[in-house]
């Protein structure tokens, strides 16, 4: 008989039994469910709703069930519907009638909300650990390639020369924001809903703060209706996860492009590549491609839960059972993606020569030539036009701006002097972009105040942040 079956005269149809049951996926919450029940039982003993002996008996029974589940000795029942009922049924079988008292002052509505918060809190911590590892790898790549020149792009057209370090640090900024978003999400979900009951609270004098403190929450939810029906924390996590996957996808897209024969900027390690079943010469960046593809899964998880929640009246509705599969899938996808992207980056070969050659073509120094004229008091729009005509001239001749003689350049403007050739050299174009946040390079500790405020200062600050603060102190 169902634990809730007293009001019913017949059993649930077998088709409904299977359709209604969530144990096939929510069994993943067993640890959180038992953790919450232990705290609830201990609190019931403290306030006198249970005797101390009853509370201790229930807690011992729950701890035994936890140990047996972890040892693989438990087979969950579809007929018990969900993880909550399965655990309660097992508890009653082990400790007898006293096990039926564990649900006093509690509903499955606030119980599932609690379990999902506990689960997500732990998974956010794990995700942030993986993000820190990825940031450390990006920082190492940046440190090794501060003078590896490469072309920067807009519209996938060569634009200006930069360093590979600067490019990697752009992704470090993205993943640092992801780290902060996870931190913010964790802060908002870290409230205990237990004690909200089905929707209106309970007449039992529950000590909600005691339970919250034991479970590591910062406090309790302040409205019982919202406590059981809120899934903002899950949506916020899915949103942060979708943005994180978008960043991973952008990075992987570039790695796919860079590893082509046309670019040859990077060579993926054999351990993170695959071959073709018919073309023996192929070495495919399948790991990067698969991460790029899996981004769509997490987008789908977010949209699915948004759609589930959009039309629900207060408070709990059975539709909300659909929250867990989306959350579980997103957690698994982002963590597996982070686990594989970090070593893929760490083991790839950066082809510095190919990058440097790429930085030289495509008139990437055109802006610097216009800046040269502007520094000689030529209005920038006029300088822009002059250099544009020079680019057209060079395109027809099949040469670069740096290949022209001073005499040829002076045919376009008499302002040009011999010093312009230094100004349009690739190294100059990169080194002297020392504005804060720019691509300018130099030696750390050189005493150059512009450099120390620019790339170097930013680089050191981020490295300091990641290395100094362990996960818990960031939360």
N, C-alpha and C positions, 0 to 999 in steps of 0.2 A: 504494500500500500504506500502511496505517496505520502511524504511528510506533511503535505498540505491537503490531503485527500478527504478530510472529515466532512466537507460540505458537498462532496460529489457522490452520486449514486452509481456511476459506472466508470470503468477505467478509460484512460485516454486511448484513442484509436492508434493502432500501430504505426500508421503513416505519420500521424501528428507527433507521435513519440519520437520518431527519428528526426522529423523536421524541426521540432521544438528544442531538441537537445543541443547543448553547446559543449558538452564534455570533450568532444573530439578535439577542440582547440583550446578551451579555457582551462584544461587540465594543466596548462603551462603556468597557471597562477597558483599552483598548489602551495608553494612555499609562502607566498604573500598571504594566502587565505588562512593558513595555519598560524602564521605570525600574528595576523590580526585577531584571530580567535583566542590565542594565548593571552594577548594583552587585554582583550575584552573579558575573558574569564577571570584573570587576575584582578581586574577592576571590580567585577561583580562580587568577588570575595572581599575586597577592601571595603565596599559600601554595605556589605551585609546581605545582599540579595542571594548570594551563595554562602555556605559555610566555608571556612578555610579548608576543611577536608575535601569538600566538593570541588572547590576551585583547584586544589592541588591534584585531585584525581583526574579532572578534565585536562589540566595542563600536561600531566604525565601521559595521558592517552593521546593527546595531540602530538606530543613530541615523539611518541612511538610510531604514530602514523607517518610523520615526516621522515623518520629514519627508514621505515619500510618502503616508502615511495622512492626515496633516493637510492635504496638498494635494489629497486626493480621488483619488489615483492607484491606490489599492489596492481590489480587490474580494475580500472574504473568501469562503472556500469552506465550504459546509455540510459537505462530506465531511471537513474537518479538525477538525470537532466544536466547538472552542471557541477563544477568543482565544489561549490559550497555544500550542496546536498550530498555529494559523494563523501566528503570529509565528515559531515555530520552523521551520516549513516554508518560509516566506519567507526566513528567515535562511540556511537550508541551500542554497536555490536561489541565493542571492547570493554567499555566501562559500565554498560547497563543504562538504567533509566536516568541516572544523573547526567548522561551525555545529552539528553534532550533539553537540559537547562542552559546549554551553552548559547542558545539563540535568544535568551531573555533580553528584552530591550533592544533588539536588533532586527533589521530586515535584510533580505538579500539585496535590496536596493542600495542601502548605504554600505553593505558589505562588498559588493562588486565595485562600487566607486572607490572604496578604500584600496582594494586589491590592485586595481589598475593604476592608481597613484603610486603605490609602493613599487609596482613593477617598473613603471616609467622612470621613477626617480633613480632606480638602480641602473637602468639601461642608459639614461642620460649620462650618468657618471662614467659608464663604460665607453660611451661614444666620445665623451670629452677626452678621456685618456687616449683614445685612438687619434683624435684630432691633434692632440699635443705631439704625439709621435710623428704624425705627418708634417706638422709645423717644424719640428726639429730636423727632419730630412730636407725640407725646403730651405731651411736656414743653412744647413751644411752645403747644399748645392750652391747657394748664394755666396757663401764664403769662398768656395773653391773657384767660382767663376766671376769674380768681380771685374775681371778684365777680359772676359770672353765676349767679343763683339758679335752682335747679331742684328738683323733688321727688325725694327718694330713696324707693325702694320696697322693700317686702317682700311676698312672695306676689303681686307685680305690683299691689299696692294702695299708694296713697300712704301714706307713713309719716312721714318727717321731712324738712325742707328741708335741702338741701346746696348745694354749688356744682358747676358743670359741671367745674371744675378738679379738685375732689376725686374726682368720678366717673372722670375720665380717669386720674387718678393711681392709682386702684384697678387699672386695666388695666396701668399701668406696672409695678406690683408683680408682676402675673402674668407679664408678659413679661420682667421682670428675673429671675424664678425660671427661666423657660425658658432665658434666657441662661446661667444658672449650671448648669442641667442639661446643656446642650450642652457646657459647659466640662468638667464631671465625666465625661461620656461620652467626650470626646476624650482625657482623661487616661488612662482605663482601656484604651482601644483602642490607645494609642500604644506598643505593644510589637511587635517584629518576630517573626513565627512562622517566618521562613525559616531553614532548617536543621533543622526538625522532620522533614523527609523525608516519607515516606508515613504514618508513625506512630511510628517508633522512633528517629529520628535517622539518622545516617550514620556509616560508618567513615572517611570523608574528614575530615581535620583542619580543618574549616571554621572561619573566624573570623567567628562570628555577630555579635559586637559591632561589627566593622568594617562589615558590611553595614547593621546597625541605625543606626550613626552616620551613614553616608552618606545613608541614606534619612530621616534626621531623627527616628528613634524615640528614646524615652527609655531603651530597653533591649530585652531579648529576653524571649520567653515561656520559662517555666521547666520545662515538661513537654511532651514532644513529642506525646503523645496528645492533651492538651488544646490544644496549639498548632494542630493541624489540624482538630479537631472543635469548637472553641469558636466559637459565634456569639452569645455574650452581648452582645458589643459592638454587633452589628447589632440585637438585640432591645432593648438599652438605648436605642439611637438611635431605633428605631421607637416605643418607649414615650414618650420625650421629645417626639418628633414628634407623637404622638397627643395629648399634653397641650397642646402648643403649638396644635394645630388646634382643640382644645376651647376654648381661650382666644379664638382668632380667631372661632370660631363664636358664642360668647357676645356678643362685641363686635358682630359683624355682626347678630345677632338684635336687639340693642337699636337699632341703626341702622335696621333694617327697621321696627321698631315706631315709632321716633321720626319717621320720614319719612312716616308715614301722615297723612291729613287729620285724623284724630282727635287726633293729638299735635302735629304740625307743629313739633317741636323742632329738627329739622335739615332742610336741603334738599340733596339730593345734586347734585353737579355733573353737567351734561349728559354730560360725557365718561365718567362712571361710572354711567350710567343707560341704560335702553333703553325703547322704546315698545311699543305693542300693535299687532298686525296688524289688529285690528278696532275697537279703542276709541281714537280719536284723542287723547283727553284724558289718556291714561295716561302716567306717568313712573315706571317700575319700578326699584327698587333691586336689579337683577339681579346686580350684582357681589357685593354682600353676601350675597344668597341663594345664589349659586353657591359662595362660600367656605364657607358654612354646610353646603351639601350635600357638598362635597368632603371635609369632615371624616370622613364615613363611609368614604371610600376608605382613609384612613390608619389608621383603626381596623381595617379589614379587612386591611391589610398586616401590622399587628402580630399579629392573631389567626392569620393564615395561617402566619406564620413560627413562632409559638409552637406551632401544631399540627404543623408539619413536624418540629420538633425534639423534641417531647415523648416520643417512643418510640424514639429512635435509640440503639443501642449504640455504644460507642467502637470505631473512631475515626471516619474519614470514611465517609459513605454517600452514594450518588448522590442521595438525597432532598435533600441540602444544596445541590444545584444550584438549587433553588427559592428560595434566599435572595435572589438578586440582583434579580429582578423586583420583589419587595416593597420592597426598599431603594431601587431606582431610582424606583419610583412615588412613594414617600413623599417622597424628596428633591425630585422635580419638583413635587409638589403643595404642599408647605410653602413652597418658594421662590417659586413662582408666586403663591401666596396672599399672601405677605408683600410681594411686588413690587407687587401691585395694591391691597392694603389701605392701605398707607402714603399713596400719592397720593390715594386716595379720601377718607381722613380729612383730608388737607392741603387739599383743594379744596372740601370741603363747607361750607355756610353754617350757622352756629349761630344759631338764631332766639331771641335772648335774651329778647325780650318774651314769646313763647309759653312759654318755660321759667319765667319769673318768675310769669306768671299761673298756670301749673300748680302752682307751689310754694305758692300761697296757698290753694288749695282742698283739700278732703279732710281738714281738721282736722290738718294736718301740725304744728301748734303745740301739740297736745294734751299731748304729753309734757312740753313746756316749762312748761305751766300746772301740771301735776302736780309738776314739779320746783320751781316757785315755792312751792307749798304746803309741799313737803317742807323747803324752806329756811326756812319760817316755823314749823318744828318739828311740822308735821302728819306723822304716820307715813305713809310712802310708800304703803302698801296702802290706807290711808284716802283719801289724796290721789288715788290711782288711781280709786277708786270715785266720788269727788266729780266728777272730770273726766269719767268715763264717763257719769254722769247728765247732766252739762252737754252733752256731745256728743249724747246722745239728745234732749235738749230743743231744741238747735239744729237737729238734723236734721228734727224735726217742724215747726220754724218756717222752715226753709230759709235759715238764716243761719250765719255763722261765729262762733267763740268771740270773736274780736276785735270783732264787731258788737254784743255784749251791753253793756249799761250796767253800771256798778259796782253799782247797786242790784239789778239782776237777778242778777248774780254773787253778791252777798252773801246772796241767798236760799238759795244752796247751801252757802256757808261764810262766816262772819263774818271770816275771816282775810284775805280779799281786800282789798287797798288800791289806791290809784290807780296805784302803781308797777307793777302787774301788766301794764298795757297795753304798757309797754316790753318786758317779759319775753317777751311772746308775739308781738312783731313779727318778721317773717321775717328781717330783717337781724340782729336780736339772737339769734334762734334759731341762726343759722349762725355769726356772728362769735365767740360766746362758748363754742363747743365747742372749747376750746383744749387739751384733753387730748392727749398725744402720740398721733399717728395720727388725730386727729379732724379734723372738717371746718372748724374755726375758721380765719378769715382775718384778714388785717391787712397792714400795710406791712412789707416786709423792712427790717431795720435800724432798726425802730422802738424797739428796746430793751426791748420787752415780753418778759420771760423766759419766760412761758408760751407766747406765740406762737412764740418762737424754738425752743422744744422741740417744738412741735406741727407743724402743716402746713408752716409756713415752713422750719423746720429740716430736715424730711424732704425737702421739695421741693428745697432747695438741695443737700442731700447727693446725691440721685439725679442731679440735673443735673451736679454735679461729677463723679460716677462716670462717666457716659456721655461727657462731653466730654474728660475728662482721659486716660482709658485707651484707647489704640488697641487693635484686635483682638488683636494678638499678645501684648501685655502682660497681657491678661485671661486668656490660655490657661494 
